[in-house]
Amino acid sequence: MKAVEFESELSDNIIKIPEDFQLELSLSKDKHVRVIVFIDEFEKDDEAEFKNVASSQFVNGYDETDSVYDTL
């Protein structure tokens, strides 16, 4: 199996293949391929938003009976 690597942008959940690789892939038509996708980590704004949502969801799940676990 041969590996190729490129970066692309998702658009409507479609990965666009750069022109450099389109000819090679067309020659491999109807062959099995393995696709691995690496997604960039959260950006600072996304991470802050995630923390806010996570903490609010955590607090929403708090019940008075949970107070036995609170420290003084």
N, CA, C and O atoms as a MOPAC input file, in Angstrom:
PM7 MOZYME 1SCF
protein

 N      0.85600 1    -1.17600 1     0.00000 1
 C      0.00000 1     0.00000 1     0.00000 1
 C      0.89500 1     1.23000 1     0.00000 1
 O      1.87900 1     1.28700 1     0.73800 1
 N      0.56100 1     2.20100 1    -0.81400 1
 C      1.30100 1     3.45000 1    -0.91600 1
 C      0.55000 1     4.52400 1    -0.13400 1
 O     -0.68100 1     4.55200 1    -0.14500 1
 N      1.27300 1     5.39700 1     0.53500 1
 C      0.64400 1     6.47100 1     1.31500 1
 C      0.90300 1     7.81500 1     0.64500 1
 O      2.00100 1     8.07700 1     0.15300 1
 N     -0.11100 1     8.64900 1     0.63400 1
 C      0.03600 1    10.03600 1     0.18900 1
 C     -0.52100 1    10.91200 1     1.29400 1
 O     -1.40000 1    10.49400 1     2.04700 1
 N     -0.01400 1    12.11200 1     1.38700 1
 C     -0.46900 1    13.03300 1     2.42600 1
 C     -0.72600 1    14.39100 1     1.81700 1
 O      0.05200 1    14.87600 1     0.99500 1
 N     -1.83800 1    15.00700 1     2.23000 1
 C     -2.14200 1    16.36600 1     1.78800 1
 C     -3.07800 1    16.99600 1     2.79900 1
 O     -3.73500 1    16.30000 1     3.57300 1
 N     -3.13200 1    18.30300 1     2.78600 1
 C     -4.08300 1    19.03400 1     3.62000 1
 C     -5.21000 1    19.52600 1     2.73700 1
 O     -5.01100 1    19.83400 1     1.56200 1
 N     -6.39700 1    19.59600 1     3.32000 1
 C     -7.56300 1    20.01300 1     2.56200 1
 C     -8.54300 1    20.70100 1     3.50200 1
 O     -8.33500 1    20.73600 1     4.71500 1
 N     -9.58800 1    21.23500 1     2.94200 1
 C    -10.65700 1    21.85800 1     3.71600 1
 C    -11.92500 1    21.03400 1     3.54300 1
 O    -12.21400 1    20.54200 1     2.45200 1
 N    -12.67700 1    20.88800 1     4.62400 1
 C    -13.97400 1    20.23100 1     4.53900 1
 C    -15.00900 1    21.23900 1     4.05800 1
 O    -15.03600 1    22.38300 1     4.51400 1
 N    -15.84300 1    20.81300 1     3.15100 1
 C    -16.94500 1    21.64300 1     2.68300 1
 C    -18.15600 1    20.73400 1     2.54400 1
 O    -18.17300 1    19.84700 1     1.69000 1
 N    -19.16800 1    20.95000 1     3.37700 1
 C    -20.35400 1    20.07800 1     3.40400 1
 C    -19.95700 1    18.62200 1     3.60400 1
 O    -20.49500 1    17.72700 1     2.95200 1
 N    -19.00300 1    18.38900 1     4.51700 1
 C    -18.50100 1    17.05200 1     4.84100 1
 C    -17.86500 1    16.33000 1     3.65300 1
 O    -17.86500 1    15.10100 1     3.58900 1
 N    -17.32900 1    17.10100 1     2.72300 1
 C    -16.62500 1    16.54200 1     1.56700 1
 C    -15.17300 1    16.99100 1     1.63800 1
 O    -14.88900 1    18.17600 1     1.81500 1
 N    -14.25200 1    16.03300 1     1.50000 1
 C    -12.82800 1    16.33900 1     1.49200 1
 C    -12.40900 1    16.55000 1     0.04700 1
 O    -12.54900 1    15.65400 1    -0.78700 1
 N    -11.89800 1    17.72700 1    -0.24300 1
 C    -11.45900 1    18.03100 1    -1.59700 1
 C    -10.04300 1    17.50500 1    -1.80700 1
 O     -9.14500 1    17.77900 1    -1.01000 1
 N     -9.85300 1    16.75300 1    -2.88000 1
 C     -8.54400 1    16.18000 1    -3.20000 1
 C     -7.79600 1    17.15500 1    -4.09800 1
 O     -8.30900 1    17.55600 1    -5.14300 1
 N     -6.58300 1    17.53900 1    -3.69700 1
 C     -5.80300 1    18.47500 1    -4.51400 1
 C     -5.54000 1    17.90900 1    -5.91300 1
 O     -5.44700 1    16.69600 1    -6.09800 1
 N     -5.42300 1    18.79000 1    -6.86700 1
 C     -5.20600 1    18.39000 1    -8.25700 1
 C     -3.97300 1    17.50400 1    -8.40400 1
 O     -3.95300 1    16.61600 1    -9.25700 1
 N     -2.94500 1    17.73000 1    -7.58600 1
 C     -1.71200 1    16.93900 1    -7.66400 1
 C     -1.98400 1    15.43900 1    -7.52500 1
 O     -1.24600 1    14.62400 1    -8.07800 1
 N     -3.02800 1    15.07400 1    -6.79600 1
 C     -3.30500 1    13.67100 1    -6.51500 1
 C     -4.46000 1    13.10600 1    -7.34600 1
 O     -4.67800 1    11.89500 1    -7.35700 1
 N     -5.18900 1    13.96300 1    -8.03000 1
 C     -6.36700 1    13.49300 1    -8.75000 1
 C     -6.02000 1    12.51000 1    -9.86300 1
 O     -6.73200 1    11.52200 1   -10.04100 1
 N     -4.95700 1    12.74900 1   -10.61000 1
 C     -4.56400 1    11.83600 1   -11.68000 1
 C     -4.18100 1    10.47600 1   -11.10400 1
 O     -4.60700 1     9.43600 1   -11.60600 1
 N     -3.36800 1    10.49700 1   -10.03900 1
 C     -2.93900 1     9.24100 1    -9.41900 1
 C     -4.13700 1     8.44100 1    -8.91200 1
 O     -4.18400 1     7.22000 1    -9.06600 1
 N     -5.09900 1     9.12700 1    -8.31000 1
 C     -6.28500 1     8.43300 1    -7.80100 1
 C     -7.16800 1     7.93400 1    -8.93700 1
 O     -7.80200 1     6.88700 1    -8.80900 1
 N     -7.21900 1     8.65800 1   -10.02900 1
 C     -8.03500 1     8.19000 1   -11.15600 1
 C     -7.42300 1     6.93000 1   -11.76900 1
 O     -8.14900 1     6.08500 1   -12.29200 1
 N     -6.08900 1     6.79500 1   -11.71000 1
 C     -5.42500 1     5.57500 1   -12.19500 1
 C     -5.68400 1     4.40100 1   -11.25600 1
 O     -5.56500 1     3.24400 1   -11.66000 1
 N     -6.03600 1     4.69300 1   -10.01000 1
 C     -6.32200 1     3.65700 1    -9.00900 1
 C     -7.82300 1     3.44200 1    -8.85200 1
 O     -8.28100 1     2.94000 1    -7.82500 1
 N     -8.57300 1     3.81700 1    -9.85700 1
 C    -10.03400 1     3.73700 1    -9.80500 1
 C    -10.49000 1     2.32300 1    -9.41600 1
 O     -9.93400 1     1.32800 1    -9.88200 1
 N    -11.49100 1     2.26000 1    -8.57200 1
 C    -12.10300 1     1.01400 1    -8.11000 1
 C    -11.17000 1     0.16900 1    -7.24400 1
 O    -11.39500 1    -1.03200 1    -7.09100 1
 N    -10.13600 1     0.77000 1    -6.68200 1
 C     -9.26700 1     0.05600 1    -5.75700 1
 C     -9.64200 1     0.44900 1    -4.33400 1
 O    -10.20900 1     1.51600 1    -4.09800 1
 N     -9.32200 1    -0.42000 1    -3.40300 1
 C     -9.57500 1    -0.15300 1    -1.98800 1
 C     -8.56500 1     0.87700 1    -1.47500 1
 O     -7.37400 1     0.78500 1    -1.77000 1
 N     -9.04400 1     1.84400 1    -0.71600 1
 C     -8.16200 1     2.83900 1    -0.10200 1
 C     -8.47500 1     2.92900 1     1.38000 1
 O     -9.57600 1     2.58900 1     1.81300 1
 N     -7.50600 1     3.38600 1     2.15000 1
 C     -7.69800 1     3.61800 1     3.57800 1
 C     -7.52900 1     5.11200 1     3.80000 1
 O     -6.55400 1     5.70200 1     3.33300 1
 N     -8.46000 1     5.72400 1     4.50300 1
 C     -8.44000 1     7.16800 1     4.73000 1
 C     -8.28400 1     7.44000 1     6.22200 1
 O     -9.02000 1     6.88600 1     7.03900 1
 N     -7.33300 1     8.28600 1     6.57100 1
 C     -7.12900 1     8.71100 1     7.95200 1
 C     -7.27700 1    10.22400 1     7.97900 1
 O     -6.64700 1    10.92600 1     7.18800 1
 N     -8.09900 1    10.72400 1     8.87700 1
 C     -8.34500 1    12.16000 1     8.96500 1
 C     -7.84300 1    12.66600 1    10.30600 1
 O     -8.21600 1    12.13600 1    11.35200 1
 N     -7.00000 1    13.68700 1    10.28000 1
 C     -6.53600 1    14.35400 1    11.48600 1
 C     -7.25800 1    15.69500 1    11.56300 1
 O     -7.24300 1    16.47100 1    10.60700 1
 N     -7.87800 1    15.95900 1    12.68600 1
 C     -8.62900 1    17.20300 1    12.86600 1
 C     -7.84800 1    18.10500 1    13.80000 1
 O     -7.37400 1    17.66500 1    14.84700 1
 N     -7.71100 1    19.38800 1    13.41700 1
 C     -7.01000 1    20.34200 1    14.27600 1
 C     -7.68600 1    20.41200 1    15.63400 1
 O     -8.90500 1    20.27900 1    15.74500 1
 N     -6.88100 1    20.62000 1    16.66000 1
 C     -7.39300 1    20.75300 1    18.02400 1
 C     -8.23100 1    22.02300 1    18.13700 1
 O     -8.23200 1    22.86600 1    17.24000 1
 N     -8.94100 1    22.14100 1    19.25500 1
 C     -9.74700 1    23.33300 1    19.49800 1
 C     -8.88100 1    24.58200 1    19.44000 1
 O     -7.74500 1    24.59800 1    19.91500 1
 N     -9.43600 1    25.61100 1    18.85300 1
 C     -8.78100 1    26.91100 1    18.95100 1
 C     -9.16400 1    27.50600 1    20.29500 1
 O    -10.07700 1    26.99800 1    20.94600 1
 N     -8.50400 1    28.55500 1    20.72500 1
 C     -8.74200 1    29.11300 1    22.05700 1
 C    -10.20100 1    29.47100 1    22.27500 1
 O    -10.74300 1    29.18100 1    23.34100 1
 N    -10.86200 1    30.09700 1    21.29300 1
 C    -12.26800 1    30.47000 1    21.45700 1
 C    -13.14900 1    29.23600 1    21.57200 1
 O    -14.06900 1    29.19800 1    22.38900 1
 N    -12.86800 1    28.22200 1    20.75200 1
 C    -13.64800 1    26.99300 1    20.79700 1
 C    -13.46800 1    26.29500 1    22.14600 1
 O    -14.42200 1    25.75600 1    22.70700 1
 N    -12.24500 1    26.31000 1    22.65500 1
 C    -11.96100 1    25.64700 1    23.92800 1
 C    -12.69200 1    26.34900 1    25.06900 1
 O    -13.23500 1    25.69100 1    25.95700 1
 N    -12.70800 1    27.67700 1    25.05000 1
 C    -13.41400 1    28.43000 1    26.10000 1
 C    -14.91200 1    28.13300 1    26.03500 1
 O    -15.55300 1    27.94600 1    27.06900 1
 N    -15.46100 1    28.09000 1    24.84500 1
 C    -16.88500 1    27.79500 1    24.69000 1
 C    -17.18900 1    26.37900 1    25.18000 1
 O    -18.19700 1    26.15400 1    25.84900 1
 N    -16.31400 1    25.42300 1    24.84600 1
 C    -16.50300 1    24.04800 1    25.30100 1
 C    -16.48900 1    23.98100 1    26.82100 1
 O    -17.32200 1    23.29800 1    27.41700 1
 N    -15.54600 1    24.68600 1    27.46100 1
 C    -15.46600 1    24.67400 1    28.92600 1
 C    -16.72800 1    25.25900 1    29.54100 1
 O    -17.22900 1    24.73500 1    30.53600 1
 N    -17.25200 1    26.34100 1    28.96300 1
 C    -18.47900 1    26.95000 1    29.48800 1
 C    -19.65600 1    25.99300 1    29.38700 1
 O    -20.42100 1    25.83800 1    30.33900 1
 N    -19.80200 1    25.35300 1    28.23800 1
 C    -20.90800 1    24.41600 1    28.05100 1
 C    -20.75000 1    23.21700 1    28.98700 1
 O    -21.71400 1    22.77500 1    29.61100 1
 N    -19.53600 1    22.70200 1    29.07700 1
 C    -19.30200 1    21.53400 1    29.93400 1
 C    -19.59200 1    21.85300 1    31.38700 1
 O    -20.22400 1    21.05500 1    32.08000 1
 N    -19.14100 1    23.01100 1    31.86400 1
 C    -19.37200 1    23.34100 1    33.27200 1
 C    -20.85100 1    23.59800 1    33.53900 1
 O    -21.35300 1    23.22000 1    34.59700 1
 N    -21.55700 1    24.22900 1    32.60900 1
 C    -22.98600 1    24.46400 1    32.83300 1
 C    -23.75300 1    23.15000 1    32.82100 1
 O    -24.69700 1    22.98400 1    33.59300 1
 N    -23.36700 1    22.21300 1    31.96100 1
 C    -24.01600 1    20.90400 1    31.94000 1
 C    -23.72400 1    20.14300 1    33.22300 1
 O    -24.59100 1    19.43700 1    33.73900 1
 N    -22.50900 1    20.28200 1    33.74000 1
 C    -22.14600 1    19.62600 1    34.98800 1
 C    -23.00600 1    20.15700 1    36.13100 1
 O    -23.52500 1    19.38000 1    36.93100 1
 N    -23.15800 1    21.47100 1    36.20800 1
 C    -23.95800 1    22.08300 1    37.27000 1
 C    -25.42300 1    21.68800 1    37.12700 1
 O    -26.10800 1    21.49400 1    38.13100 1
 N    -25.91000 1    21.56700 1    35.90100 1
 C    -27.30400 1    21.15300 1    35.69500 1
 C    -27.56100 1    19.76300 1    36.25600 1
 O    -28.68700 1    19.45400 1    36.64800 1
 N    -26.53700 1    18.92500 1    36.30100 1
 C    -26.69600 1    17.57200 1    36.81400 1
 C    -26.54200 1    17.48200 1    38.31900 1
 O    -26.67800 1    16.39700 1    38.88500 1
 N    -26.25600 1    18.61900 1    38.99700 1
 C    -26.05200 1    18.62600 1    40.44400 1
 C    -27.38700 1    18.47000 1    41.15600 1
 O    -28.37800 1    19.09400 1    40.77700 1
 N    -27.40700 1    17.64800 1    42.17200 1
 C    -28.61000 1    17.43300 1    42.96200 1
 C    -28.26100 1    17.67000 1    44.43500 1
 O    -27.10500 1    17.49400 1    44.82100 1
 N    -29.21300 1    18.05600 1    45.24700 1
 C    -28.96500 1    18.31500 1    46.66500 1
 C    -28.35600 1    17.11400 1    47.35100 1
 O    -27.56000 1    17.27400 1    48.27600 1
 N    -28.70900 1    15.91200 1    46.92100 1
 C    -28.14000 1    14.71600 1    47.54500 1
 C    -26.64400 1    14.60800 1    47.28600 1
 O    -25.94500 1    13.86800 1    47.97900 1
 N    -26.14700 1    15.34400 1    46.28900 1
 C    -24.70400 1    15.34500 1    45.99300 1
 C    -23.90900 1    16.16200 1    47.02200 1
 O    -22.68000 1    16.10500 1    47.05000 1
 N    -24.61100 1    16.91200 1    47.85300 1
 C    -23.92000 1    17.77800 1    48.80400 1
 C    -23.06800 1    16.99100 1    49.80700 1
 O    -22.16800 1    17.56000 1    50.42500 1
 N    -23.33400 1    15.71300 1    49.97200 1
 C    -22.51800 1    14.90000 1    50.87700 1
 C    -21.08400 1    14.80200 1    50.38000 1
 O    -20.18600 1    14.47400 1    51.15500 1
 N    -20.85200 1    15.08000 1    49.09600 1
 C    -19.51500 1    15.02900 1    48.52800 1
 C    -18.78400 1    16.37100 1    48.58400 1
 O    -17.58400 1    16.44100 1    48.31600 1
 N    -19.50900 1    17.43500 1    48.93100 1
 C    -18.89500 1    18.76000 1    49.01100 1
 C    -17.94700 1    18.83400 1    50.19700 1
 O    -18.21300 1    18.24400 1    51.24400 1
 N    -16.84500 1    19.55200 1    50.03900 1
 C    -15.91500 1    19.72500 1    51.14000 1
 C    -16.24600 1    21.03200 1    51.85000 1
 O    -16.82100 1    21.94800 1    51.26100 1
 N    -15.88300 1    21.10000 1    53.08900 1
 C    -16.16400 1    22.30400 1    53.88900 1
 C    -15.11900 1    23.34800 1    53.69100 1
 O    -15.19800 1    24.42200 1    54.28600 1

